[in-house]
Amino acid sequence: MDASLKIVIVDENPIRAAILEEGLREAGHVNVVRLDDTSHLLARVYAIDPDVILIDLENPSRDVLEQMFQVSRAVRRPVAMFVDQSDAASIEAAVDAGVSAYIVDGLRKERVQNILDLCISRFNAFARLQDELDRTKSALEERKVIDRAKGILMSAKNLSEDAAYALLRKTAMNENKKIAEVAQSVITAAELFK
Amino acid sequence: MSGEKLRIGFIPLADAAALIVAVDKGFAAAEGLDVELVREVSWANIRDKLNVGLFDAAHLIAPVAIASSLGLGHIKVPIIAPIVLGTNGNGITVSPALLVAMAAAADGDIVDPAVSARALARVVAARKAKSEEPLTFGMTFPFSTHNYQLRFWMAAGGVDPDEDVRLVVLPPPYMVESLANRHVDGFCVGAPWNSVAVDFGVGCIAQFGCDIVARAAEKILAVRGRWAQDNPDVVARLVRAHRRAADFIDDAANRDEVAALLATPSRIEVAPEVIRRTFEGRIKVAPGGMTRTSTRYLVVGRNGAARPDPAQAAWLYAQMVRWGQAPLSPALLAAAKAVFRPDLYDAALAVPDAKPVGEPTDHIGAFAGPAFDPDDVAAHLAAWQVRGR
């Protein structure tokens, strides 16, 4: 393991950045710095002087890092994107996962391949997590809507909770809709009749 | 809706208008194209997603297409432009304090770019004499018309952009804030950000991009060369849809509708009034309300502007060589010119564009230096004292 490499993570999403940092530390990288605010990004990156920079693609400041490709007075150590001509699969996997990696020019690729691989897998894992969270959230929302509709039906039609739910379910089946959709219509209708 | 499914990436800027109008007015659908427009946050993302095929086409800043085709600073992926989406549209905005200093140092009408560039050189020299920090200017990308127009302008006045000032890359949405916070003293960016800075009272537009270069290809519809080869019919339909969109935008009767389409949150999300002023070329240049007009401010399709012109690609390549981003070679010049494809544009249209009227004879119209010869980049470079190393 190449623990000597200094790695900077630029990600405004603190949870994802933490997941990535943890992964890198587990893999033995002790020199990891997280930047979650991108003001004066270039100056801060120069101050840290990293070997590897990882940045998420939702970050407009990615273009700021592209300046480091240039050989000019403003750039102390030229940086390259972590890809080469033979490596289309690697860039595709990274772009698809939503992350990009830059390395100091001259650093041998084999030394950082595992960092990029880990980065891609953690970004993908985070995306799955986010997706699950979104689905759980919307399931919770649906639950709430159904509960409110049940309550409306129970008091309006003097039904038991089970009967109210059965009515929603039957209507949904008849109309070929989701229960939550029927429940939402019940709430909307009830509000109109208020 | 059925049709050829395409994903097209864009950056929220006024010159994405043709893309947005082609989709939202149904011109793309009329060509059997089912286009999903994807808003992006950086040119690097657009370039990478186009390169790996996550986008079929993209709104792209012309020099990035050339850099990608030549393999400069990044992997080499040939990109071509079958149609130009925007010509001109940039501006150089400076802080009110810098404008005051430049006005005091000016030896003539400061609207003249030769005068303003010399004035800037005097301000820069005076700061150096007092050991003050050098001025900092923002631009959008190393391979950008903004970088080259800013450099061309200041170098003509005697300012070395690599030695006498600092040039930094800033994402367009951060430009105005950076000027307000005094992180930069000025910037060169596309519409509508110069106007936004003026409306916020933090900047004055010192120069329109078209003052520096009268006719500058700005954004292209970019596709991979390989993809264009495999999908010639789709390329032709894209050209027709965007040509129609350009005509719609250029028709003054449609201004309100175009401004309203572009103003929506999923598109550019800027006040319709600002977009309207941009397409009218009626630009407020100072917070006090002073307005300058130019019919060249931002041109979408008018007067042959949508037709790719290899001379434009040659000029951009010449700037890359001038500032040390690319070596000078006949092979690279030819490869750069081959990015702009008037042949594909002409082949797609039933009625060819009329010859442009009243345009610069060298196709560029820069305010300084000799006429540009697209076959002789060395002569262009020899004309300058200030150049990169």
Chai-1 contact restraints between the chains, C-beta under 6 A:
chainA,res_idxA,chainB,res_idxB,connection_type,confidence,min_distance_angstrom,max_distance_angstrom,comment,restraint_id
A,L57,B,N45,contact,1.0,0.0,6.0,A-B,restraint_1
A,P60,B,V41,contact,1.0,0.0,6.0,A-B,restraint_2
A,P60,B,S42,contact,1.0,0.0,6.0,A-B,restraint_3
A,P60,B,P171,contact,1.0,0.0,6.0,A-B,restraint_4
A,R62,B,S42,contact,1.0,0.0,6.0,A-B,restraint_5
A,R62,B,A44,contact,1.0,0.0,6.0,A-B,restraint_6
A,D63,B,S42,contact,1.0,0.0,6.0,A-B,restraint_7
A,D63,B,W43,contact,1.0,0.0,6.0,A-B,restraint_8
A,D63,B,A44,contact,1.0,0.0,6.0,A-B,restraint_9
A,D63,B,F141,contact,1.0,0.0,6.0,A-B,restraint_10
A,D63,B,V169,contact,1.0,0.0,6.0,A-B,restraint_11
A,D63,B,P171,contact,1.0,0.0,6.0,A-B,restraint_12
A,V64,B,V169,contact,1.0,0.0,6.0,A-B,restraint_13
A,E66,B,A44,contact,1.0,0.0,6.0,A-B,restraint_14
A,E66,B,P142,contact,1.0,0.0,6.0,A-B,restraint_15
A,Q67,B,P142,contact,1.0,0.0,6.0,A-B,restraint_16
A,Q67,B,V169,contact,1.0,0.0,6.0,A-B,restraint_17
A,F69,B,G73,contact,1.0,0.0,6.0,A-B,restraint_18
A,Q70,B,P142,contact,1.0,0.0,6.0,A-B,restraint_19
A,S72,B,D162,contact,1.0,0.0,6.0,A-B,restraint_20
A,R73,B,D162,contact,1.0,0.0,6.0,A-B,restraint_21
A,M81,B,H74,contact,1.0,0.0,6.0,A-B,restraint_22
A,V83,B,I75,contact,1.0,0.0,6.0,A-B,restraint_23
A,Q85,B,I75,contact,1.0,0.0,6.0,A-B,restraint_24
A,I91,B,V52,contact,1.0,0.0,6.0,A-B,restraint_25
A,E92,B,V52,contact,1.0,0.0,6.0,A-B,restraint_26
A,V95,B,D48,contact,1.0,0.0,6.0,A-B,restraint_27
A,V95,B,V52,contact,1.0,0.0,6.0,A-B,restraint_28
